[in-house]
């Protein structure tokens, strides 16, 4: 079975700083997708970034980028120039062969002014 | 595109009554919908997966007679909490996925429904 581990329950950084959230996963699938979702206080789940495992190039979306280390089964999220609106819970997830998402426990990120 | 709505956004009911939550994909056809439960400060817990026109597949430990799921069309799935009790109080989230070229690449989430059972 797939597992996703987020080892940082909470992180706090100053506005405009760069922060990296860690995620490791375990899977026996040959091809899979990895995701980072953001859940702000409104509790609406928002897709931040997606990575296809067969693509070696790290995905980027504006200030958000990932460091995908397939051999190490690591999928960290880097947020550059952090903004107050980035304050949220961040969940790492892996999609299994049944299209189900396996979720990490989440990291609470606080951006301080 | 890829908007998912949920109704109601919050509901309060008396113990013993049933509550229905609707999940709709507004601008795409969802071959598969998922129902999650989320407790405060915790991750999402998958309750069941429903495919249009077939019975839902429930995760281990989820009572299928208590949490009735119907996926009657490609744009609508419903979750009915039957004979609700205070321990059923929670935040329920649905998501929908569309399959392209035989591969589902993303789930699109509804805004969630907060259920409080008195």
Boltz contact constraints between the chains, C-beta under 6 A:
constraints:
  - contact:
      token1: [A, 43]
      token2: [B, 112]
      max_distance: 6.0
  - contact:
      token1: [A, 44]
      token2: [B, 111]
      max_distance: 6.0
  - contact:
      token1: [A, 45]
      token2: [B, 109]
      max_distance: 6.0
  - contact:
      token1: [A, 99]
      token2: [B, 97]
      max_distance: 6.0
  - contact:
      token1: [A, 99]
      token2: [B, 104]
      max_distance: 6.0
  - contact:
      token1: [A, 103]
      token2: [B, 43]
      max_distance: 6.0
  - contact:
      token1: [A, 103]
      token2: [B, 44]
      max_distance: 6.0
  - contact:
      token1: [A, 105]
      token2: [B, 43]
      max_distance: 6.0
  - contact:
      token1: [A, 106]
      token2: [B, 43]
      max_distance: 6.0
